Amino acid sequence: MFTKVRDRLFAALLCLCLIPILVVSFVNYDAARTVVYEQYATSIRERLRHTDEQFSLYAQLLLDSVQRLANEPAVRSTEGQLALLPRSAQTAAAEKLFRDFQRRNPSVRNVHLLAVDGGRLSLFTDEQWMDGNVRVLSWYRDTLEAWHIAPRLLLGAEAGADPSRLYAVQAVTNEQGRPFAVLVAEWKPDLLERWLKTDTERHDCTLLVFTSDGHPLIQVEPESSGARLLVESYADVREVHNAGLTEEVRYDSRLNGMVHLFRYVSPHTGNTYVELLPAEVIDRHLGRLELILLIVTLLVVLFAAMETRLVARWMDRPISTLVEATEALQKGDFSIRVPVDGMEEMARLGNKFNQMAEQLDTLIRREREYMQKGMDQIVRSFYLAVEMKDPYTAGHSERVTRYALLIYDYLDDAKKQTISRNDLRYAGLMHDIGKVAIPDRVLLKEGKLNDEEYELIKLHTTIGADIVERIESLAHVSPGVRHHHERWDGYGYPDGLKGEDIPLLGRILAVADTFDAMTSTRSYRKAMTAEEAYAEIVRCSGTQFDPEIVRAFCRAYQAIAASMISSDAGHEVQKAAAHVT
């Protein structure tokens, strides 16, 4: 019956399967290239980080050794002895220390002590500083001036010496703490390669190291048998380094092709490590990836054709079993599960689904109403517990809630979007719930409270907030309970919040609570009239209350002013507010 439909459906489904397969296999080939590139990038960045740790450790060990040597008494006591011939006992002791230092540090080629008076002591003869002009070199003067600073590495070119060498330099002071010479330890560059290549493989990469101020420090070529200082300019690489670029692809004549540049800045020394990876290395891996993609694509196409044929056959079977399962689901059997087969009675299935959705919607509405009623009963039980403990303030929470909702109705729309009317109602009804924990001798005391009793009363805000916060469905209104006694000027309690730092629920309840308190009779004072309480609220705008909330209160008050000016103002305000809730 559905043979033609099945065949057409098979063709359509097969085309729909082939299109995304072709897109993934060919159009998104660049994505695969990016993945391979990121794999290389991650590996190289980790290798550069490891290289930096090794180099930093190696350099730090040398610098620490140089600093200890410079602080040796035998070295510090050579002041004035270096230019004398024959050598003194102090000079001989220093030479012995140099030999011991060189044996302990095989990476050191030579050690020099260059004095400001022109004297010089070297472990091995070296002609580069024999002319005594070292005293006019900037690095020499800088080292003496910064004698209290830790030793540093110096490039050979910067030191006015052999550019293929590195030096660790440190000022030497006499017993009075005055610098009189510079200790120079010459670092063997050929040992750097063993450190830089430990546990790493750079068969195809060139490594360049720059100092923190941009000077080239080290170059390790893939074909090199050892590390050496830069001889070629690598001007284009320095441009990338100085521009702060992290990665770039460009043509490099030395490597005869395109190269990827990876940059890592040491958090220890500030040195920058740049590794050059020929693009052909990545292309070789991409060639294998292309073959894998082709094989996978063919397999997926074959699999998709087989699966599509099966789907096309299945969809011509009647789906009455699915309709029956839907009817069972409507009756409440949510455990029923059946496969969807064929194309028959699809419209009927849609109708049944709509009926099911309507019934579920009705069920959800009823459940929400039931939960709302349950929540109202919980809240009412809480605030009735307060009124049973303090009958003198009976009805206070309901009146405060009515006034607060009246103010809410006159707020601008932007404020209304931040809190819901129900949240304000719950916060109002429970704002004094913390009073259940206040001792009766304080809560029911007639007359004014002393300072200690007042501090106890103030605890009802935090206690109430803690109680409300423990109720999962009401926890979000606890800020209103906690902060309804805060003041706009920051002199309220419990947290002394100021301005808009006070939650909106707390700012609204502050006005409503104060208005009801002023229009209610207490044991230590008579109730104010509504007009007097209104004037007091307006007077405290900007100090005790949020001006915007006061303006909403004024609009609400004016809307029911006819009720407020009656003989029993407080009662009439309560009645008027009740009509708008």
Summary of the structure (lengths in Angstrom):
residues: 581
radius of gyration: 42.9
end to end distance: 64.8
largest distance: 119.1
contacts: 1733
relative contact order: 0.06
helix: 57%
strand: 12%
